[in-house]
Amino acid sequence: MKFKALVFVRLRSQVDDSAGNAVRDASRRLSELNIRKLRLGKVIDIWLEADTEESARKELDTLSDRLYANPVIEDWDYDLKVIENFPKGIE
């Protein structure tokens, strides 16, 4: 089976996001929006093959907890979808 996953990694709410605060302050200077809070994170796009959705989820859980995120200061979750084909250029 072919899958497309988006893994979302965010700092935990109790962790100070200095970079997010800097972007928030710059956003306030460049726009008229009243931005109260801005937190940065990362999104990881993954195209993968696995025998079953269950095995894909198990492996994504392991990778997210051990590699993609630092579980001491970050939370993660993901969206996994079955796809028909990979986009061009992805073998």
Secondary structure, 3 states (H helix, E strand, C coil): CEEEEEEEEEECCCCCCHHHHHHHHHHHHHCCCCCCCCCCEEEEEEEEECCCHHHHHHHHHHHHHHHHCCCCCEEEEEEEEEECCCCCCCC
